[in-house]
Amino acid sequence: MTTQVTGVVLAGGQGSRMGGIDKGLQNFRGRPLVGYAIERLAPQVDELLVNANRNPELYAQFGYRVIADEIEGFAGPLAGFERGIAHAGGALVVTVPCDSPFLPMDLVKRLGDGLHRHQADLAVAKTGDQAHPVFSLMRRSVHASLRDFLSKGQRKIDRWYAALRVVEVPFDDEAEGFLNINTLDELAGLERPGG
């Protein structure tokens, strides 16, 4: 029997490098940025959730359940991880950011292979020397550890990972899949032909 996977698209950030706007709803090549992440992740998972702290009615138009952070004040990706795990129907939870429109179509399969092969708690994508901590696949069993970490006021993703059995899965052949759009200038640059 296949282990069920819940996908969580992280759109709950503050968009501080875009001047505080809701990044996932910014127009990119004719439609909201978050739509690309949803479109690419949905076929890879059994269930999809969108983690958003603003404009839930707009995110709901994509047809998936929208969940907000339990922790107030834009606490970062770990707050989104925590809500995703709490609401997940699957035994595994995969997270991706809303600002990566080219994420790999085999992300879940490859992370899952690494997770199972190494009997890890969490698998994270890596290109070159760079890990991409918000592209991760984790077992629901990490939930208690994450809640405890957050309850102590901790927010740093790397620090939480240090307490887990983590495997880094190389994606050097798909490095462009982890391109993320952080500023309006980057958004405009990619809008242009050849961008």
C-alpha positions in Angstrom: 0.0 0.0 0.0 1.3 3.4 -0.9 2.0 5.8 2.0 -0.3 8.8 1.6 1.4 12.1 1.1 0.0 15.5 2.0 1.4 18.5 0.2 1.6 21.9 1.8 2.2 25.0 -0.3 3.7 27.7 2.0 2.1 31.0 1.2 2.0 32.4 4.8 5.0 34.6 4.7 5.2 38.4 5.2 6.6 39.1 1.8 9.0 41.5 3.5 11.5 41.6 0.5 8.5 42.6 -1.7 7.4 45.4 0.6 5.0 43.4 2.7 2.7 42.3 -0.2 1.1 38.8 -0.4 3.7 37.2 -2.6 1.8 34.1 -3.7 -0.9 36.3 -5.2 1.5 38.4 -7.3 0.9 38.1 -11.0 3.5 36.1 -12.9 3.1 35.4 -16.6 -0.6 36.0 -16.4 -1.7 34.3 -13.2 -0.9 34.3 -9.5 2.5 32.9 -8.6 1.1 30.4 -6.1 -0.9 28.7 -9.0 2.3 27.3 -10.5 3.4 25.7 -7.2 -0.1 24.2 -6.8 -0.2 23.0 -10.4 3.2 21.2 -10.1 2.8 19.8 -6.6 -0.8 18.6 -6.8 -0.2 15.6 -9.2 2.6 14.4 -6.8 0.5 14.1 -3.6 -2.7 12.5 -2.4 -4.0 15.7 -0.7 -3.0 19.4 -1.0 -3.2 22.2 1.6 -2.4 25.8 1.2 -0.8 27.6 4.2 -1.8 31.3 4.0 -2.2 34.0 6.7 -3.9 36.6 4.5 -6.5 36.6 1.8 -7.8 33.1 2.5 -10.8 33.5 0.2 -8.4 34.2 -2.8 -6.3 31.2 -2.0 -9.4 29.1 -1.6 -10.3 29.8 -5.2 -7.6 27.3 -6.3 -9.9 24.6 -4.9 -7.8 23.4 -1.9 -8.2 23.8 1.8 -6.5 26.9 3.2 -5.0 26.7 6.7 -3.5 29.6 8.7 -0.6 29.6 11.2 -1.6 28.9 14.8 1.2 31.2 15.9 0.5 34.9 15.4 2.8 37.4 13.6 4.3 35.6 10.6 6.5 33.2 12.5 8.2 31.8 9.5 8.1 28.5 7.5 8.2 26.2 10.6 4.8 27.6 11.7 3.5 26.6 8.3 5.1 23.1 8.6 3.4 22.7 12.0 -0.1 23.5 10.7 0.5 21.4 7.7 1.4 18.3 9.8 -1.5 19.0 12.2 -4.1 19.0 9.3 -2.5 16.3 7.2 -4.3 13.2 6.3 -1.1 11.6 5.0 1.6 9.8 6.9 4.1 12.0 5.1 4.0 15.8 4.6 5.9 17.6 1.8 6.4 21.4 1.9 7.2 23.8 -1.0 7.2 27.6 -1.1 4.6 29.5 -3.1 7.3 31.5 -4.9 9.0 28.6 -6.8 7.1 28.3 -10.1 9.4 25.7 -11.6 9.6 23.1 -8.8 10.5 19.6 -9.9 7.8 17.3 -11.0 9.6 14.4 -9.4 10.3 16.2 -6.1 8.1 13.9 -3.9 9.3 10.7 -5.4 13.0 11.6 -5.0 12.6 12.9 -1.5 10.6 9.9 -0.6 13.2 7.5 -2.0 15.9 9.3 0.1 13.7 9.3 3.2 13.0 5.6 3.1 16.5 4.5 2.0 18.1 6.3 4.9 15.2 5.7 7.4 15.3 9.5 8.1 12.7 11.7 9.8 13.0 14.3 7.1 14.4 14.6 3.6 15.4 17.9 2.2 16.3 18.9 -1.4 19.9 20.1 -2.1 21.7 21.6 -5.2 25.4 21.8 -5.0 26.4 22.8 -1.5 23.0 24.5 -0.9 20.2 22.8 1.0 16.7 24.1 0.3 15.0 23.6 3.7 11.5 24.6 2.7 11.5 21.8 0.0 11.2 19.0 2.4 9.4 15.7 3.0 8.8 14.7 6.6 7.1 12.0 8.7 4.1 13.1 10.7 5.9 11.7 13.7 8.1 14.9 13.9 5.0 16.9 14.9 5.6 16.7 18.7 9.3 17.7 18.3 8.2 20.7 16.1 5.5 21.9 18.5 7.9 21.7 21.4 10.6 23.7 19.4 8.1 26.4 18.5 6.6 26.6 22.0 10.1 27.6 23.2 10.0 30.6 20.9 12.5 29.0 18.4 12.0 29.8 14.7 15.2 28.8 12.9 14.6 25.9 10.6 18.3 24.7 10.6 18.3 24.5 14.4 15.2 22.3 14.3 16.6 20.1 11.6 19.7 19.5 13.7 17.6 17.6 16.2 16.2 15.2 13.6 17.6 12.4 11.3 17.8 14.4 8.1 18.9 13.2 4.7 19.8 15.7 1.9 18.7 14.6 -1.5 20.7 16.0 -4.5 18.8 17.7 -7.3 21.8 19.1 -9.2 20.1 18.0 -12.5 17.1 20.1 -11.7 18.7 23.1 -10.1 16.4 25.6 -11.9 13.4 23.9 -10.1 14.5 25.6 -6.9 14.6 29.1 -8.3 12.5 31.3 -6.0 11.2 34.8 -6.5 11.9 37.1 -3.6 11.7 40.6 -5.0 9.5 42.5 -7.5 12.7 43.0 -9.6 13.2 39.2 -9.8 9.5 38.8 -10.7 9.8 41.4 -13.5 13.1 39.8 -14.7 11.5 36.4 -15.1 8.4 37.9 -16.8 10.6 39.0 -19.7 11.1 36.6 -22.6 14.2 34.5 -21.9 13.9 35.4 -18.2 
